[in-house]
Amino acid sequence: MKKLITILSAFLLPTVSLAQNYSFRMMDDGFSSSNSILSIFLILLIPLIWICFIVFVFAFWIVMLIDAIKNSPEKEKIVWVLVIIFTHIIGALVYYFVEKRPKNKAKIEHTENKKE
């Protein structure tokens, strides 16, 4: 839980900095409705984008881990699972480009040859 809070705070720190910068600027320049709406929109949008990105990365990591457990050959299964678990998204990306993508291409080529 502490690790998750640390990661989220690291992603939200630029947003807090941005919010403080806009609030100080609004106090100096006076209240301008177009700038304040844009700044509020940006302050709310940036964390939302980060949260969506984090959820997507986590889902991709889980899908690659499950795929490695189900579809890897027995000799390589332990290695791929450990690589994906300990290197997180980088391991999942390596697994995707080394194992999963070539298998998908082979399946597509096989089905195309079968139709002909």
OpenMM code with the backbone's topology and positions (N, CA, C; nanometers):
from openmm import Vec3, app, unit

residues = "MET LYS LYS LEU ILE THR ILE LEU SER ALA PHE LEU LEU PRO THR VAL SER LEU ALA GLN ASN TYR SER PHE ARG MET MET ASP ASP GLY PHE SER SER SER ASN SER ILE LEU SER ILE PHE LEU ILE LEU LEU ILE PRO LEU ILE TRP ILE CYS PHE ILE VAL PHE VAL PHE ALA PHE TRP ILE VAL MET LEU ILE ASP ALA ILE LYS ASN SER PRO GLU LYS GLU LYS ILE VAL TRP VAL LEU VAL ILE ILE PHE THR HIS ILE ILE GLY ALA LEU VAL TYR TYR PHE VAL GLU LYS ARG PRO LYS ASN LYS ALA LYS ILE GLU HIS THR GLU ASN LYS LYS GLU".split()
positions = [
    Vec3(0.0824, -0.1193, 0.0000),
    Vec3(0.0000, 0.0000, 0.0000),
    Vec3(0.0867, 0.1255, 0.0000),
    Vec3(0.1971, 0.1212, 0.0769),
    Vec3(0.2857, 0.2370, 0.0813),
    Vec3(0.3484, 0.2621, -0.0549),
    Vec3(0.3816, 0.1527, -0.1246),
    Vec3(0.4423, 0.1658, -0.2566),
    Vec3(0.3435, 0.2307, -0.3540),
    Vec3(0.2160, 0.1907, -0.3487),
    Vec3(0.1145, 0.2477, -0.4350),
    Vec3(0.0956, 0.3963, -0.4061),
    Vec3(0.0926, 0.4340, -0.2794),
    Vec3(0.0773, 0.5751, -0.2429),
    Vec3(0.1978, 0.6554, -0.2907),
    Vec3(0.3162, 0.5983, -0.2792),
    Vec3(0.4368, 0.6671, -0.3253),
    Vec3(0.4329, 0.6879, -0.4756),
    Vec3(0.3930, 0.5868, -0.5492),
    Vec3(0.3867, 0.5987, -0.6949),
    Vec3(0.2822, 0.7016, -0.7354),
    Vec3(0.1637, 0.6958, -0.6752),
    Vec3(0.0595, 0.7929, -0.7089),
    Vec3(0.1004, 0.9352, -0.6736),
    Vec3(0.1666, 0.9529, -0.5606),
    Vec3(0.2090, 1.0877, -0.5233),
    Vec3(0.3162, 1.1392, -0.6184),
    Vec3(0.4014, 1.0495, -0.6679),
    Vec3(0.5031, 1.0925, -0.7637),
    Vec3(0.4389, 1.1366, -0.8947),
    Vec3(0.3301, 1.0701, -0.9352),
    Vec3(0.2621, 1.1095, -1.0577),
    Vec3(0.1784, 1.2351, -1.0373),
    Vec3(0.1267, 1.2560, -0.9177),
    Vec3(0.0412, 1.3708, -0.8928),
    Vec3(0.1190, 1.4957, -0.8529),
    Vec3(0.2462, 1.4817, -0.8207),
    Vec3(0.3266, 1.5968, -0.7802),
    Vec3(0.3319, 1.7064, -0.8876),
    Vec3(0.3524, 1.6742, -1.0166),
    Vec3(0.3486, 1.7810, -1.1173),
    Vec3(0.2137, 1.8498, -1.1240),
    Vec3(0.1054, 1.7775, -1.0976),
    Vec3(-0.0271, 1.8375, -1.0995),
    Vec3(-0.0436, 1.9369, -0.9858),
    Vec3(0.0047, 1.9017, -0.8689),
    Vec3(-0.0033, 1.9934, -0.7546),
    Vec3(0.0809, 2.1168, -0.7823),
    Vec3(0.1975, 2.0968, -0.8395),
    Vec3(0.2832, 2.2090, -0.8745),
    Vec3(0.2148, 2.2992, -0.9763),
    Vec3(0.1496, 2.2382, -1.0749),
    Vec3(0.0774, 2.3153, -1.1760),
    Vec3(-0.0363, 2.3933, -1.1127),
    Vec3(-0.1085, 2.3305, -1.0210),
    Vec3(-0.2201, 2.3977, -0.9543),
    Vec3(-0.1707, 2.5161, -0.8724),
    Vec3(-0.0597, 2.5003, -0.8011),
    Vec3(-0.0064, 2.6102, -0.7226),
    Vec3(0.0392, 2.7241, -0.8131),
    Vec3(0.1007, 2.6903, -0.9247),
    Vec3(0.1462, 2.7922, -1.0184),
    Vec3(0.0281, 2.8723, -1.0720),
    Vec3(-0.0805, 2.8041, -1.1109),
    Vec3(-0.1971, 2.8749, -1.1621),
    Vec3(-0.2651, 2.9571, -1.0548),
    Vec3(-0.2707, 2.9057, -0.9321),
    Vec3(-0.3372, 2.9822, -0.8271),
    Vec3(-0.2595, 3.1090, -0.7948),
    Vec3(-0.1269, 3.1036, -0.7925),
    Vec3(-0.0479, 3.2239, -0.7684),
    Vec3(-0.0620, 3.3217, -0.8840),
    Vec3(-0.0681, 3.2709, -1.0057),
    Vec3(-0.0832, 3.3584, -1.1219),
    Vec3(-0.2187, 3.4275, -1.1210),
    Vec3(-0.3238, 3.3538, -1.0792),
    Vec3(-0.4569, 3.4149, -1.0746),
    Vec3(-0.4638, 3.5221, -0.9669),
    Vec3(-0.3922, 3.5032, -0.8569),
    Vec3(-0.3934, 3.6042, -0.7517),
    Vec3(-0.3210, 3.7302, -0.7979),
    Vec3(-0.2161, 3.7136, -0.8786),
    Vec3(-0.1413, 3.8288, -0.9258),
    Vec3(-0.2153, 3.9039, -1.0366),
    Vec3(-0.2762, 3.8295, -1.1299),
    Vec3(-0.3387, 3.8910, -1.2470),
    Vec3(-0.4838, 3.9279, -1.2259),
    Vec3(-0.5432, 3.8827, -1.1214),
    Vec3(-0.6856, 3.9010, -1.1037),
    Vec3(-0.7588, 3.7794, -1.1566),
    Vec3(-0.8865, 3.7776, -1.1428),
    Vec3(-0.9645, 3.6613, -1.1830),
    Vec3(-1.0080, 3.6771, -1.3277),
    Vec3(-0.9618, 3.5876, -1.4106),
    Vec3(-1.0002, 3.5847, -1.5510),
    Vec3(-1.0736, 3.4544, -1.5758),
    Vec3(-1.1950, 3.4622, -1.6244),
    Vec3(-1.2782, 3.3420, -1.6334),
    Vec3(-1.2243, 3.2405, -1.7331),
    Vec3(-1.1721, 3.2835, -1.8467),
    Vec3(-1.1241, 3.1865, -1.9455),
    Vec3(-0.9983, 3.1148, -1.8961),
    Vec3(-0.9074, 3.1891, -1.8313),
    Vec3(-0.7879, 3.1251, -1.7780),
    Vec3(-0.8201, 3.0322, -1.6624),
    Vec3(-0.9123, 3.0709, -1.5781),
    Vec3(-0.9439, 2.9873, -1.4628),
    Vec3(-1.0147, 2.8588, -1.5054),
    Vec3(-1.1018, 2.8655, -1.6049),
    Vec3(-1.1692, 2.7449, -1.6522),
    Vec3(-1.0692, 2.6504, -1.7153),
    Vec3(-0.9779, 2.7054, -1.7950),
    Vec3(-0.8756, 2.6231, -1.8565),
    Vec3(-0.7841, 2.5613, -1.7516),
    Vec3(-0.7465, 2.6384, -1.6532),
    Vec3(-0.6571, 2.5858, -1.5504),
    Vec3(-0.7257, 2.4785, -1.4667),
    Vec3(-0.8515, 2.4988, -1.4333),
    Vec3(-0.9252, 2.3971, -1.3581),
    Vec3(-0.9397, 2.2706, -1.4423),
    Vec3(-0.9670, 2.2872, -1.5702),
    Vec3(-0.9774, 2.1734, -1.6608),
    Vec3(-0.8466, 2.0961, -1.6663),
    Vec3(-0.7349, 2.1668, -1.6785),
    Vec3(-0.6048, 2.1008, -1.6827),
    Vec3(-0.5710, 2.0338, -1.5505),
    Vec3(-0.6044, 2.0985, -1.4414),
    Vec3(-0.5750, 2.0422, -1.3096),
    Vec3(-0.6533, 1.9132, -1.2883),
    Vec3(-0.7732, 1.9050, -1.3398),
    Vec3(-0.8522, 1.7832, -1.3256),
    Vec3(-0.8181, 1.6789, -1.4314),
    Vec3(-0.7747, 1.7235, -1.5498),
    Vec3(-0.7500, 1.6318, -1.6597),
    Vec3(-0.6179, 1.5558, -1.6452),
    Vec3(-0.5159, 1.6208, -1.5964),
    Vec3(-0.3845, 1.5565, -1.5869),
    Vec3(-0.3871, 1.4347, -1.4943),
    Vec3(-0.4436, 1.4424, -1.3739),
    Vec3(-0.4496, 1.3201, -1.2922),
    Vec3(-0.5367, 1.2109, -1.3551),
    Vec3(-0.6429, 1.2508, -1.4233),
    Vec3(-0.7288, 1.1527, -1.4890),
    Vec3(-0.6529, 1.0775, -1.5977),
    Vec3(-0.5725, 1.1482, -1.6752),
    Vec3(-0.4915, 1.0840, -1.7792),
    Vec3(-0.3913, 0.9888, -1.7159),
    Vec3(-0.3257, 1.0311, -1.6087),
    Vec3(-0.2287, 0.9442, -1.5413),
    Vec3(-0.2954, 0.8198, -1.4852),
    Vec3(-0.4112, 0.8350, -1.4253),
    Vec3(-0.4807, 0.7208, -1.3677),
    Vec3(-0.5206, 0.6225, -1.4776),
    Vec3(-0.5705, 0.6725, -1.5895),
    Vec3(-0.6052, 0.5854, -1.7024),
    Vec3(-0.4818, 0.5134, -1.7551),
    Vec3(-0.3706, 0.5840, -1.7640),
    Vec3(-0.2464, 0.5234, -1.8113),
    Vec3(-0.1998, 0.4137, -1.7158),
    Vec3(-0.2064, 0.4395, -1.5865),
    Vec3(-0.1639, 0.3409, -1.4861),
    Vec3(-0.2536, 0.2169, -1.4924),
    Vec3(-0.3835, 0.2359, -1.5067),
    Vec3(-0.4756, 0.1229, -1.5157),
    Vec3(-0.4477, 0.0419, -1.6418),
    Vec3(-0.4228, 0.1090, -1.7543),
    Vec3(-0.3918, 0.0392, -1.8788),
    Vec3(-0.2627, -0.0413, -1.8659),
    Vec3(-0.1600, 0.0175, -1.8089),
    Vec3(-0.0321, -0.0519, -1.7924),
    Vec3(-0.0485, -0.1726, -1.7006),
    Vec3(-0.1213, -0.1562, -1.5921),
    Vec3(-0.1432, -0.2677, -1.4998),
    Vec3(-0.2221, -0.3803, -1.5678),
    Vec3(-0.3253, -0.3445, -1.6448),
    Vec3(-0.4046, -0.4461, -1.7148),
    Vec3(-0.3192, -0.5194, -1.8180),
    Vec3(-0.2359, -0.4451, -1.8912),
    Vec3(-0.1466, -0.5077, -1.9896),
    Vec3(-0.0507, -0.6033, -1.9201),
    Vec3(0.0033, -0.5633, -1.8058),
    Vec3(0.0959, -0.6472, -1.7300),
    Vec3(0.0275, -0.7766, -1.6856),
    Vec3(-0.0948, -0.7663, -1.6348),
    Vec3(-0.1695, -0.8836, -1.5902),
    Vec3(-0.1997, -0.9766, -1.7078),
    Vec3(-0.2410, -0.9204, -1.8214),
    Vec3(-0.2731, -1.0027, -1.9383),
    Vec3(-0.1487, -1.0767, -1.9877),
    Vec3(-0.0346, -1.0100, -1.9912),
    Vec3(0.0881, -1.0760, -2.0357),
    Vec3(0.1318, -1.1840, -1.9361),
    Vec3(0.1123, -1.1594, -1.8074),
    Vec3(0.1459, -1.2595, -1.7060),
    Vec3(0.0584, -1.3832, -1.7211),
    Vec3(-0.0702, -1.3633, -1.7399),
    Vec3(-0.1619, -1.4760, -1.7591),
    Vec3(-0.1284, -1.5505, -1.8877),
    Vec3(-0.0978, -1.4771, -1.9940),
    Vec3(-0.0610, -1.5407, -2.1204),
    Vec3(0.0664, -1.6232, -2.1055),
    Vec3(0.1637, -1.5710, -2.0326),
    Vec3(0.2882, -1.6455, -2.0106),
    Vec3(0.2623, -1.7733, -1.9311),
    Vec3(0.1727, -1.7666, -1.8349),
    Vec3(0.1409, -1.8851, -1.7551),
    Vec3(0.0676, -1.9896, -1.8390),
    Vec3(-0.0243, -1.9459, -1.9230),
    Vec3(-0.1058, -2.0405, -1.9994),
    Vec3(-0.0379, -2.0924, -2.1258),
    Vec3(0.0327, -2.0073, -2.1993),
    Vec3(0.0745, -2.0430, -2.3340),
    Vec3(0.2234, -2.0665, -2.3541),
    Vec3(0.3061, -2.0418, -2.2560),
    Vec3(0.4495, -2.0639, -2.2739),
    Vec3(0.4825, -2.2122, -2.2642),
    Vec3(0.5870, -2.2555, -2.3359),
    Vec3(0.6315, -2.3944, -2.3203),
    Vec3(0.6802, -2.4177, -2.1773),
    Vec3(0.6726, -2.5412, -2.1327),
    Vec3(0.7044, -2.5745, -1.9938),
    Vec3(0.8453, -2.5314, -1.9523),
    Vec3(0.9418, -2.5457, -2.0417),
    Vec3(1.0797, -2.5105, -2.0068),
    Vec3(1.0972, -2.3607, -1.9885),
    Vec3(1.0218, -2.2810, -2.0620),
    Vec3(1.0367, -2.1351, -2.0572),
    Vec3(0.9365, -2.0671, -1.9657),
    Vec3(0.8366, -2.1389, -1.9205),
    Vec3(0.7277, -2.0780, -1.8437),
    Vec3(0.7782, -2.0102, -1.7164),
    Vec3(0.8582, -2.0777, -1.6386),
    Vec3(0.9089, -2.0215, -1.5124),
    Vec3(0.9922, -1.8974, -1.5398),
    Vec3(1.0758, -1.9038, -1.6423),
    Vec3(1.1622, -1.7895, -1.6749),
    Vec3(1.0780, -1.6689, -1.7138),
    Vec3(0.9785, -1.6887, -1.8022),
    Vec3(0.8965, -1.5756, -1.8444),
    Vec3(0.8147, -1.5186, -1.7288),
    Vec3(0.7620, -1.6040, -1.6456),
    Vec3(0.6824, -1.5552, -1.5316),
    Vec3(0.7698, -1.4733, -1.4377),
    Vec3(0.8899, -1.5214, -1.4092),
    Vec3(0.9804, -1.4455, -1.3217),
    Vec3(1.0239, -1.3137, -1.3851),
    Vec3(1.0512, -1.3162, -1.5151),
    Vec3(1.0901, -1.1920, -1.5848),
    Vec3(0.9769, -1.0906, -1.5780),
    Vec3(0.8557, -1.1348, -1.6052),
    Vec3(0.7413, -1.0422, -1.6042),
    Vec3(0.7133, -0.9911, -1.4635),
    Vec3(0.7242, -1.0768, -1.3642),
    Vec3(0.6951, -1.0340, -1.2264),
    Vec3(0.8001, -0.9346, -1.1763),
    Vec3(0.9280, -0.9641, -1.1990),
    Vec3(1.0325, -0.8812, -1.1393),
    Vec3(1.0670, -0.7560, -1.2196),
    Vec3(1.0360, -0.7542, -1.3492),
    Vec3(1.0678, -0.6340, -1.4277),
    Vec3(0.9425, -0.5560, -1.4662),
    Vec3(0.8284, -0.5994, -1.4213),
    Vec3(0.6997, -0.5320, -1.4385),
    Vec3(0.6707, -0.5019, -1.5846),
    Vec3(0.6479, -0.3774, -1.6194),
    Vec3(0.6007, -0.3437, -1.7541),
    Vec3(0.7081, -0.3704, -1.8593),
    Vec3(0.8331, -0.3529, -1.8243),
    Vec3(0.9398, -0.3789, -1.9218),
    Vec3(0.9428, -0.5281, -1.9561),
    Vec3(0.9303, -0.6133, -1.8577),
    Vec3(0.9244, -0.7564, -1.8826),
    Vec3(0.8016, -0.7950, -1.9635),
    Vec3(0.6888, -0.7304, -1.9364),
    Vec3(0.5667, -0.7590, -2.0124),
    Vec3(0.5824, -0.7168, -2.1581),
    Vec3(0.6462, -0.6023, -2.1805),
    Vec3(0.6703, -0.5576, -2.3184),
    Vec3(0.7665, -0.6516, -2.3909),
    Vec3(0.8715, -0.6945, -2.3226),
    Vec3(0.9660, -0.7885, -2.3839),
    Vec3(0.8939, -0.9180, -2.4180),
    Vec3(0.8130, -0.9691, -2.3269),
    Vec3(0.7378, -1.0914, -2.3536),
    Vec3(0.6457, -1.0724, -2.4738),
    Vec3(0.5788, -0.9582, -2.4798),
    Vec3(0.4859, -0.9333, -2.5909),
    Vec3(0.5586, -0.9363, -2.7246),
    Vec3(0.6712, -0.8667, -2.7344),
    Vec3(0.7390, -0.8569, -2.8632),
    Vec3(0.8204, -0.9811, -2.8977),
    Vec3(0.8647, -1.0564, -2.7985),
    Vec3(0.9469, -1.1747, -2.8266),
    Vec3(0.8596, -1.2996, -2.8443),
    Vec3(0.7583, -1.3165, -2.7636),
    Vec3(0.6800, -1.4399, -2.7656),
    Vec3(0.5414, -1.4239, -2.8276),
    Vec3(0.4629, -1.3325, -2.7781),
    Vec3(0.3219, -1.3252, -2.8166),
    Vec3(0.3023, -1.2753, -2.9587),
    Vec3(0.3692, -1.1700, -2.9963),
    Vec3(0.3492, -1.1128, -3.1297),
    Vec3(0.3903, -1.2090, -3.2413),
    Vec3(0.5065, -1.2741, -3.2329),
    Vec3(0.5389, -1.3713, -3.3385),
    Vec3(0.4387, -1.4875, -3.3464),
    Vec3(0.3850, -1.5300, -3.2321),
    Vec3(0.2840, -1.6369, -3.2340),
    Vec3(0.1575, -1.5900, -3.3054),
    Vec3(0.1168, -1.4644, -3.2804),
    Vec3(-0.0020, -1.4120, -3.3464),
    Vec3(0.0194, -1.4014, -3.4968),
    Vec3(0.1383, -1.3573, -3.5383),
    Vec3(0.1675, -1.3489, -3.6809),
    Vec3(0.1657, -1.4863, -3.7455),
    Vec3(0.2186, -1.5848, -3.6762),
    Vec3(0.2195, -1.7211, -3.7289),
    Vec3(0.0770, -1.7747, -3.7422),
    Vec3(-0.0094, -1.7455, -3.6469),
    Vec3(-0.1490, -1.7886, -3.6548),
    Vec3(-0.2199, -1.7234, -3.7729),
    Vec3(-0.1941, -1.5940, -3.7944),
    Vec3(-0.2568, -1.5224, -3.9050),
    Vec3(-0.2111, -1.5806, -4.0387),
    Vec3(-0.0809, -1.6041, -4.0522),
    Vec3(-0.0291, -1.6616, -4.1759),
    Vec3(-0.0838, -1.8021, -4.1980),
    Vec3(-0.0967, -1.8794, -4.0912),
    Vec3(-0.1486, -2.0155, -4.1031),
    Vec3(-0.2937, -2.0143, -4.1503),
    Vec3(-0.3757, -1.9245, -4.0955),
    Vec3(-0.5159, -1.9174, -4.1371),
    Vec3(-0.5284, -1.8657, -4.2797),
    Vec3(-0.4397, -1.7740, -4.3210),
    Vec3(-0.4446, -1.7254, -4.4591),
    Vec3(-0.4055, -1.8358, -4.5568),
    Vec3(-0.3043, -1.9148, -4.5232),
    Vec3(-0.2644, -2.0259, -4.6087),
    Vec3(-0.3711, -2.1345, -4.6127),
    Vec3(-0.4417, -2.1513, -4.5051),
    Vec3(-0.5460, -2.2524, -4.4975),
    Vec3(-0.6634, -2.2149, -4.5872),
    Vec3(-0.6939, -2.0840, -4.5978),
    Vec3(-0.8057, -2.0381, -4.6812),
    Vec3(-0.7745, -2.0581, -4.8293),
    Vec3(-0.6502, -2.0456, -4.8649),
    Vec3(-0.6118, -2.0581, -5.0060),
    Vec3(-0.6094, -2.2008, -5.0435),
] * unit.nanometer
topology = app.Topology()
chain = topology.addChain("A")
for resn in residues:
    res = topology.addResidue(resn, chain)
    for name in ("N", "CA", "C"):
        topology.addAtom(name, app.Element.getBySymbol(name[0]), res)
